[in-house]
Amino acid sequence: MIKLNYKNIIFLQYYVSMSGRIFPKRFNSLTTRGQRYISKAIKNARIIGFLPFRYVIGNKIKILIKILIKILIRINLSIKI
């Protein structure tokens, strides 16, 4: 059985999105009590420094995708002309 505490970071990462938000219980299929335990463990891990409050990588990826789309649009427009 897996221990549910703030030290088990690999287990807690399944309940955190790429942007760093805690998934709601309807996505996790947890009970209210289980969701409360998970969220408390994630918050404790954030305070201690085991988990970041925000994942900047997700935001950088979104920005890079937008830039690439703009570049591809410009290339396609320049080729058609």
N, CA, C and O atoms as a GROMACS GRO file, in nm:
protein
  324
    1MET      N    1   0.084  -0.118   0.000
    1MET     CA    2   0.000   0.000   0.000
    1MET      C    3   0.088   0.125   0.000
    1MET      O    4   0.192   0.128   0.066
    2ILE      N    5   0.047   0.226  -0.073
    2ILE     CA    6   0.125   0.349  -0.086
    2ILE      C    7   0.092   0.442   0.030
    2ILE      O    8  -0.024   0.464   0.063
    3LYS      N    9   0.198   0.497   0.090
    3LYS     CA   10   0.177   0.592   0.199
    3LYS      C   11   0.140   0.728   0.141
    3LYS      O   12   0.199   0.774   0.044
    4LEU      N   13   0.043   0.790   0.202
    4LEU     CA   14   0.000   0.921   0.159
    4LEU      C   15   0.056   1.024   0.256
    4LEU      O   16   0.000   1.046   0.364
    5ASN      N   17   0.166   1.086   0.216
    5ASN     CA   18   0.221   1.197   0.294
    5ASN      C   19   0.295   1.290   0.199
    5ASN      O   20   0.305   1.264   0.079
    6TYR      N   21   0.346   1.397   0.253
    6TYR     CA   22   0.408   1.501   0.172
    6TYR      C   23   0.543   1.457   0.115
    6TYR      O   24   0.594   1.522   0.024
    7LYS      N   25   0.601   1.350   0.165
    7LYS     CA   26   0.732   1.304   0.119
    7LYS      C   27   0.724   1.220  -0.008
    7LYS      O   28   0.823   1.207  -0.079
    8ASN      N   29   0.609   1.164  -0.037
    8ASN     CA   30   0.592   1.078  -0.154
    8ASN      C   31   0.557   1.165  -0.276
    8ASN      O   32   0.440   1.174  -0.315
    9ILE      N   33   0.657   1.226  -0.333
    9ILE     CA   34   0.637   1.325  -0.439
    9ILE      C   35   0.588   1.259  -0.568
    9ILE      O   36   0.504   1.315  -0.638
   10ILE      N   37   0.640   1.143  -0.600
   10ILE     CA   38   0.601   1.075  -0.724
   10ILE      C   39   0.452   1.043  -0.723
   10ILE      O   40   0.384   1.058  -0.824
   11PHE      N   41   0.402   1.001  -0.609
   11PHE     CA   42   0.258   0.972  -0.597
   11PHE      C   43   0.176   1.100  -0.606
   11PHE      O   44   0.069   1.100  -0.668
   12LEU      N   45   0.224   1.208  -0.546
   12LEU     CA   46   0.147   1.333  -0.544
   12LEU      C   47   0.143   1.400  -0.681
   12LEU      O   48   0.050   1.475  -0.710
   13GLN      N   49   0.243   1.375  -0.765
   13GLN     CA   50   0.246   1.440  -0.896
   13GLN      C   51   0.134   1.391  -0.988
   13GLN      O   52   0.101   1.460  -1.084
   14TYR      N   53   0.076   1.277  -0.960
   14TYR     CA   54  -0.037   1.229  -1.040
   14TYR      C   55  -0.162   1.314  -1.018
   14TYR      O   56  -0.253   1.313  -1.100
   15TYR      N   57  -0.165   1.388  -0.910
   15TYR     CA   58  -0.282   1.468  -0.875
   15TYR      C   59  -0.260   1.617  -0.901
   15TYR      O   60  -0.340   1.699  -0.859
   16VAL      N   61  -0.150   1.652  -0.970
   16VAL     CA   62  -0.118   1.791  -1.000
   16VAL      C   63  -0.108   1.805  -1.151
   16VAL      O   64  -0.047   1.720  -1.217
   17SER      N   65  -0.166   1.911  -1.206
   17SER     CA   66  -0.163   1.932  -1.350
   17SER      C   67  -0.027   1.988  -1.393
   17SER      O   68   0.060   2.015  -1.309
   18MET      N   69  -0.009   2.004  -1.524
   18MET     CA   70   0.117   2.059  -1.574
   18MET      C   71   0.140   2.202  -1.530
   18MET      O   72   0.254   2.246  -1.517
   19SER      N   73   0.033   2.275  -1.507
   19SER     CA   74   0.047   2.413  -1.462
   19SER      C   75   0.067   2.423  -1.312
   19SER      O   76   0.095   2.532  -1.261
   20GLY      N   77   0.054   2.312  -1.240
   20GLY     CA   78   0.078   2.312  -1.096
   20GLY      C   79  -0.048   2.315  -1.012
   20GLY      O   80  -0.040   2.326  -0.890
   21ARG      N   81  -0.162   2.306  -1.075
   21ARG     CA   82  -0.288   2.308  -1.000
   21ARG      C   83  -0.328   2.167  -0.959
   21ARG      O   84  -0.299   2.069  -1.028
   22ILE      N   85  -0.396   2.159  -0.846
   22ILE     CA   86  -0.445   2.030  -0.797
   22ILE      C   87  -0.571   1.994  -0.876
   22ILE      O   88  -0.663   2.075  -0.888
   23PHE      N   89  -0.573   1.872  -0.930
   23PHE     CA   90  -0.691   1.829  -1.004
   23PHE      C   91  -0.812   1.820  -0.911
   23PHE      O   92  -0.798   1.781  -0.795
   24PRO      N   93  -0.931   1.857  -0.960
   24PRO     CA   94  -1.050   1.841  -0.876
   24PRO      C   95  -1.086   1.694  -0.858
   24PRO      O   96  -1.039   1.608  -0.933
   25LYS      N   97  -1.168   1.667  -0.760
   25LYS     CA   98  -1.197   1.527  -0.726
   25LYS      C   99  -1.277   1.455  -0.833
   25LYS      O  100  -1.274   1.332  -0.838
   26ARG      N  101  -1.347   1.526  -0.919
   26ARG     CA  102  -1.421   1.458  -1.025
   26ARG      C  103  -1.327   1.399  -1.131
   26ARG      O  104  -1.364   1.303  -1.199
   27PHE      N  105  -1.206   1.454  -1.145
   27PHE     CA  106  -1.108   1.396  -1.236
   27PHE      C  107  -1.030   1.283  -1.170
   27PHE      O  108  -0.987   1.189  -1.237
   28ASN      N  109  -1.012   1.292  -1.039
   28ASN     CA  110  -0.935   1.191  -0.967
   28ASN      C  111  -1.018   1.071  -0.927
   28ASN      O  112  -0.963   0.967  -0.893
   29SER      N  113  -1.148   1.084  -0.931
   29SER     CA  114  -1.243   0.983  -0.882
   29SER      C  115  -1.213   0.946  -0.738
   29SER      O  116  -1.212   0.829  -0.700
   30LEU      N  117  -1.189   1.048  -0.657
   30LEU     CA  118  -1.165   1.031  -0.514
   30LEU      C  119  -1.289   1.073  -0.436
   30LEU      O  120  -1.376   1.144  -0.487
   31THR      N  121  -1.294   1.028  -0.314
   31THR     CA  122  -1.399   1.076  -0.224
   31THR      C  123  -1.358   1.213  -0.172
   31THR      O  124  -1.245   1.257  -0.193
   32THR      N  125  -1.449   1.279  -0.104
   32THR     CA  126  -1.419   1.410  -0.048
   32THR      C  127  -1.306   1.400   0.054
   32THR      O  128  -1.218   1.486   0.059
   33ARG      N  129  -1.310   1.297   0.133
   33ARG     CA  130  -1.207   1.277   0.234
   33ARG      C  131  -1.070   1.252   0.170
   33ARG      O  132  -0.968   1.307   0.213
   34GLY      N  133  -1.068   1.169   0.066
   34GLY     CA  134  -0.943   1.140  -0.004
   34GLY      C  135  -0.886   1.263  -0.072
   34GLY      O  136  -0.765   1.285  -0.070
   35GLN      N  137  -0.973   1.343  -0.133
   35GLN     CA  138  -0.929   1.467  -0.198
   35GLN      C  139  -0.871   1.563  -0.095
   35GLN      O  140  -0.773   1.632  -0.123
   36ARG      N  141  -0.931   1.569   0.021
   36ARG     CA  142  -0.882   1.657   0.127
   36ARG      C  143  -0.742   1.613   0.173
   36ARG      O  144  -0.655   1.697   0.193
   37TYR      N  145  -0.721   1.482   0.189
   37TYR     CA  146  -0.590   1.432   0.229
   37TYR      C  147  -0.485   1.460   0.122
   37TYR      O  148  -0.373   1.500   0.152
   38ILE      N  149  -0.523   1.438  -0.004
   38ILE     CA  150  -0.430   1.464  -0.114
   38ILE      C  151  -0.393   1.612  -0.119
   38ILE      O  152  -0.275   1.645  -0.131
   39SER      N  153  -0.492   1.700  -0.111
   39SER     CA  154  -0.464   1.843  -0.121
   39SER      C  155  -0.380   1.891  -0.003
   39SER      O  156  -0.294   1.977  -0.020
   40LYS      N  157  -0.404   1.839   0.117
   40LYS     CA  158  -0.322   1.877   0.232
   40LYS      C  159  -0.178   1.830   0.215
   40LYS      O  160  -0.084   1.902   0.248
   41ALA      N  161  -0.160   1.709   0.163
   41ALA     CA  162  -0.025   1.657   0.142
   41ALA      C  163   0.048   1.739   0.035
   41ALA      O  164   0.167   1.768   0.050
   42ILE      N  165  -0.022   1.777  -0.072
   42ILE     CA  166   0.039   1.858  -0.178
   42ILE      C  167   0.075   1.996  -0.124
   42ILE      O  168   0.183   2.047  -0.154
   43LYS      N  169  -0.012   2.056  -0.046
   43LYS     CA  170   0.016   2.187   0.010
   43LYS      C  171   0.133   2.182   0.107
   43LYS      O  172   0.216   2.274   0.108
   44ASN      N  173   0.142   2.077   0.188
   44ASN     CA  174   0.256   2.063   0.278
   44ASN      C  175   0.386   2.044   0.200
   44ASN      O  176   0.489   2.100   0.237
   45ALA      N  177   0.381   1.965   0.093
   45ALA     CA  178   0.500   1.944   0.010
   45ALA      C  179   0.543   2.074  -0.057
   45ALA      O  180   0.662   2.098  -0.074
   46ARG      N  181   0.449   2.158  -0.095
   46ARG     CA  182   0.483   2.288  -0.154
   46ARG      C  183   0.548   2.379  -0.052
   46ARG      O  184   0.646   2.446  -0.083
   47ILE      N  185   0.494   2.382   0.069
   47ILE     CA  186   0.549   2.470   0.172
   47ILE      C  187   0.692   2.429   0.207
   47ILE      O  188   0.778   2.515   0.224
   48ILE      N  189   0.716   2.300   0.218
   48ILE     CA  190   0.849   2.251   0.253
   48ILE      C  191   0.946   2.268   0.136
   48ILE      O  192   1.066   2.286   0.156
   49GLY      N  193   0.895   2.263   0.014
   49GLY     CA  194   0.979   2.283  -0.103
   49GLY      C  195   0.998   2.159  -0.187
   49GLY      O  196   1.080   2.160  -0.279
   50PHE      N  197   0.925   2.053  -0.159
   50PHE     CA  198   0.936   1.931  -0.238
   50PHE      C  199   0.865   1.945  -0.372
   50PHE      O  200   0.908   1.886  -0.471
   51LEU      N  201   0.758   2.021  -0.377
   51LEU     CA  202   0.684   2.047  -0.501
   51LEU      C  203   0.680   2.197  -0.525
   51LEU      O  204   0.667   2.274  -0.430
   52PRO      N  205   0.693   2.240  -0.650
   52PRO     CA  206   0.683   2.383  -0.677
   52PRO      C  207   0.538   2.430  -0.672
   52PRO      O  208   0.445   2.353  -0.694
   53PHE      N  209   0.521   2.558  -0.643
   53PHE     CA  210   0.386   2.614  -0.641
   53PHE      C  211   0.330   2.623  -0.782
   53PHE      O  212   0.211   2.601  -0.805
   54ARG      N  213   0.417   2.656  -0.877
   54ARG     CA  214   0.376   2.666  -1.017
   54ARG      C  215   0.481   2.599  -1.103
   54ARG      O  216   0.600   2.605  -1.074
   55TYR      N  217   0.436   2.536  -1.208
   55TYR     CA  218   0.527   2.478  -1.304
   55TYR      C  219   0.543   2.577  -1.418
   55TYR      O  220   0.449   2.601  -1.494
   56VAL      N  221   0.661   2.634  -1.431
   56VAL     CA  222   0.685   2.732  -1.536
   56VAL      C  223   0.703   2.662  -1.670
   56VAL      O  224   0.682   2.724  -1.774
   57ILE      N  225   0.741   2.537  -1.668
   57ILE     CA  226   0.764   2.463  -1.791
   57ILE      C  227   0.638   2.459  -1.877
   57ILE      O  228   0.645   2.476  -1.998
   58GLY      N  229   0.524   2.438  -1.815
   58GLY     CA  230   0.399   2.433  -1.890
   58GLY      C  231   0.369   2.564  -1.959
   58GLY      O  232   0.323   2.566  -2.073
   59ASN      N  233   0.396   2.676  -1.891
   59ASN     CA  234   0.373   2.807  -1.951
   59ASN      C  235   0.470   2.833  -2.064
   59ASN      O  236   0.433   2.890  -2.166
   60LYS      N  237   0.596   2.791  -2.048
   60LYS     CA  238   0.694   2.812  -2.154
   60LYS      C  239   0.659   2.730  -2.277
   60LYS      O  240   0.678   2.776  -2.390
   61ILE      N  241   0.608   2.611  -2.257
   61ILE     CA  242   0.570   2.527  -2.370
   61ILE      C  243   0.454   2.591  -2.446
   61ILE      O  244   0.454   2.591  -2.569
   62LYS      N  245   0.357   2.646  -2.375
   62LYS     CA  246   0.244   2.712  -2.440
   62LYS      C  247   0.292   2.832  -2.521
   62LYS      O  248   0.245   2.855  -2.633
   63ILE      N  249   0.385   2.909  -2.465
   63ILE     CA  250   0.438   3.027  -2.536
   63ILE      C  251   0.514   2.983  -2.660
   63ILE      O  252   0.498   3.043  -2.767
   64LEU      N  253   0.596   2.878  -2.648
   64LEU     CA  254   0.670   2.829  -2.764
   64LEU      C  255   0.578   2.777  -2.873
   64LEU      O  256   0.605   2.798  -2.991
   65ILE      N  257   0.471   2.711  -2.836
   65ILE     CA  258   0.376   2.661  -2.935
   65ILE      C  259   0.310   2.777  -3.009
   65ILE      O  260   0.292   2.772  -3.131
   66LYS      N  261   0.273   2.883  -2.936
   66LYS     CA  262   0.213   3.000  -3.002
   66LYS      C  263   0.311   3.065  -3.099
   66LYS      O  264   0.272   3.105  -3.208
   67ILE      N  265   0.438   3.075  -3.059
   67ILE     CA  266   0.539   3.134  -3.146
   67ILE      C  267   0.559   3.048  -3.270
   67ILE      O  268   0.568   3.101  -3.381
   68LEU      N  269   0.565   2.916  -3.253
   68LEU     CA  270   0.581   2.827  -3.368
   68LEU      C  271   0.463   2.835  -3.463
   68LEU      O  272   0.481   2.831  -3.585
   69ILE      N  273   0.344   2.846  -3.410
   69ILE     CA  274   0.226   2.859  -3.496
   69ILE      C  275   0.232   2.988  -3.577
   69ILE      O  276   0.200   2.988  -3.696
   70LYS      N  277   0.273   3.097  -3.513
   70LYS     CA  278   0.287   3.224  -3.586
   70LYS      C  279   0.391   3.214  -3.696
   70LYS      O  280   0.371   3.264  -3.806
   71ILE      N  281   0.503   3.148  -3.666
   71ILE     CA  282   0.608   3.132  -3.766
   71ILE      C  283   0.558   3.047  -3.883
   71ILE      O  284   0.583   3.080  -3.999
   72LEU      N  285   0.489   2.937  -3.852
   72LEU     CA  286   0.437   2.851  -3.959
   72LEU      C  287   0.335   2.924  -4.044
   72LEU      O  288   0.331   2.904  -4.166
   73ILE      N  289   0.253   3.007  -3.984
   73ILE     CA  290   0.155   3.084  -4.060
   73ILE      C  291   0.226   3.181  -4.153
   73ILE      O  292   0.187   3.197  -4.269
   74ARG      N  293   0.331   3.246  -4.104
   74ARG     CA  294   0.407   3.339  -4.188
   74ARG      C  295   0.475   3.267  -4.303
   74ARG      O  296   0.478   3.317  -4.415
   75ILE      N  297   0.530   3.149  -4.276
   75ILE     CA  298   0.596   3.072  -4.382
   75ILE      C  299   0.494   3.031  -4.488
   75ILE      O  300   0.522   3.042  -4.608
   76ASN      N  301   0.379   2.983  -4.446
   76ASN     CA  302   0.276   2.942  -4.542
   76ASN      C  303   0.226   3.060  -4.624
   76ASN      O  304   0.201   3.047  -4.743
   77LEU      N  305   0.212   3.176  -4.560
   77LEU     CA  306   0.167   3.294  -4.634
   77LEU      C  307   0.273   3.340  -4.733
   77LEU      O  308   0.239   3.382  -4.843
   78SER      N  309   0.399   3.331  -4.696
   78SER     CA  310   0.505   3.375  -4.787
   78SER      C  311   0.522   3.278  -4.903
   78SER      O  312   0.560   3.320  -5.013
   79ILE      N  313   0.495   3.151  -4.882
   79ILE     CA  314   0.507   3.053  -4.991
   79ILE      C  315   0.394   3.071  -5.091
   79ILE      O  316   0.416   3.058  -5.211
   80LYS      N  317   0.273   3.099  -5.045
   80LYS     CA  318   0.159   3.115  -5.135
   80LYS      C  319   0.173   3.239  -5.222
   80LYS      O  320   0.122   3.242  -5.334
   81ILE      N  321   0.238   3.340  -5.174
   81ILE     CA  322   0.253   3.464  -5.251
   81ILE      C  323   0.363   3.446  -5.350
   81ILE      O  324   0.393   3.537  -5.426
   0.00000   0.00000   0.00000
